[in-house]
């Protein structure tokens, strides 16, 4: 099963039935590189994790605008972006100022705009997204 269908499979097998707290006053900014997966994530993930606001972006101009727009509860780097970084490849969607960046540079950018205590979630495995987000939301 490819990674795009893995999240759908998890939902079909009942992962979406795990009881979670109300997180509707919290927010997640996700930086990925696949626009279709970003749309799916925003539709599917929030109901599974307590209904936080979730915004997914796939380019650095939008990412930086969102970092400046508000204080986010969690910043999430999507599995695809993390896989690019693990392969020592630049994350797609860069701008002139961020061309060639890996996660180390993105983390510094996030801390610059969100503060040192910002919660950042990273994983290369789609199966870990929901549990990591629930854990981070419950602890935030």
C-alpha positions in Angstrom: 0.0 0.0 0.0 1.5 3.4 -0.9 1.8 6.1 1.7 -1.0 8.1 0.2 -3.5 5.4 0.9 -2.1 4.5 4.3 -3.9 7.3 6.1 -7.2 6.4 4.4 -6.6 2.7 5.4 -6.0 3.7 9.1 -9.3 5.6 9.1 -11.2 2.7 7.6 -9.7 0.3 10.2 -10.9 2.4 13.1 -8.0 4.6 14.1 -10.5 7.5 13.9 -12.4 5.9 16.8 -9.7 6.5 19.4 -11.2 8.8 22.0 -9.4 12.2 22.1 -9.7 15.4 24.0 -11.3 18.5 22.6 -8.5 20.5 20.9 -10.8 22.9 19.0 -9.0 25.9 20.5 -5.6 24.7 19.2 -4.0 24.9 15.8 -1.6 23.0 13.6 0.5 24.4 10.7 1.7 21.5 8.4 4.4 22.1 5.9 4.4 19.4 3.2 5.2 19.0 -0.5 2.1 17.3 -1.9 -0.9 19.6 -2.4 -3.4 16.7 -2.7 -2.2 15.1 0.5 -2.4 18.5 2.2 -6.0 18.9 1.3 -6.8 15.3 2.4 -4.9 15.8 5.7 -6.9 19.0 6.5 -10.2 17.2 5.8 -9.4 13.9 7.6 -7.0 14.5 10.5 -8.7 17.2 12.6 -11.8 15.1 13.4 -9.5 12.3 14.5 -7.5 14.4 16.9 -10.0 16.7 18.6 -10.8 19.2 15.9 -7.9 21.7 16.0 -7.6 24.2 13.3 -5.3 22.8 10.7 -3.7 24.5 7.8 -1.4 22.7 5.3 0.9 24.6 3.0 3.3 23.2 0.3 5.5 26.2 -0.4 7.7 28.4 1.6 6.0 31.7 0.8 2.8 30.4 2.3 4.6 28.8 5.2 6.4 32.0 6.2 3.2 34.0 5.9 1.4 31.5 8.2 4.3 31.6 10.7 4.0 35.3 10.8 0.2 35.4 10.9 -0.3 33.8 14.3 1.1 31.6 17.1 0.5 28.0 16.2 0.1 25.2 18.8 2.1 22.8 16.6 4.2 22.9 13.5 4.2 19.7 11.6 6.6 18.7 8.9 4.8 16.1 6.7 6.4 12.7 6.1 7.2 13.5 2.4 9.1 16.6 3.5 10.9 14.6 6.2 11.8 11.9 3.6 13.3 14.5 1.3 15.4 15.8 4.3 16.4 12.2 5.3 17.6 11.7 1.7 19.6 14.9 1.9 17.5 16.4 -0.8 16.0 20.0 -0.7 12.3 20.1 0.3 10.1 21.0 -2.7 8.3 24.4 -2.6 11.3 26.5 -1.6 11.5 30.2 -2.4 14.6 32.2 -3.5 15.5 32.7 0.2 15.0 29.0 1.2 16.3 27.2 -1.8 18.2 24.0 -0.8 17.1 24.1 2.8 16.7 21.0 4.9 14.8 20.6 8.2 17.5 22.1 10.3 17.1 25.5 8.6 13.3 25.2 8.7 13.4 24.5 12.4 15.4 27.7 13.0 12.9 29.6 10.9 10.0 28.2 12.9 11.7 29.1 16.2 12.5 32.6 14.9 8.8 33.3 14.3 7.1 31.0 16.9 9.6 31.1 19.8 12.0 28.5 21.2 9.3 26.5 23.0 7.3 25.8 19.8 6.2 22.2 19.4 7.6 20.7 16.1 6.4 17.3 14.9 8.5 15.4 12.3 8.1 11.8 11.0 8.8 10.0 7.8 6.1 7.5 8.6 2.4 8.4 7.9 1.3 5.9 10.6 2.9 8.1 13.2 1.2 11.4 12.4 -2.1 10.9 14.3 -0.5 9.5 17.5 2.2 12.1 17.5 -0.3 14.9 17.0 -2.6 13.6 19.7 0.4 13.3 22.1 1.6 16.9 21.3 -1.9 18.4 21.5 -2.6 16.7 24.9 0.7 18.0 26.2 0.4 21.5 24.9 
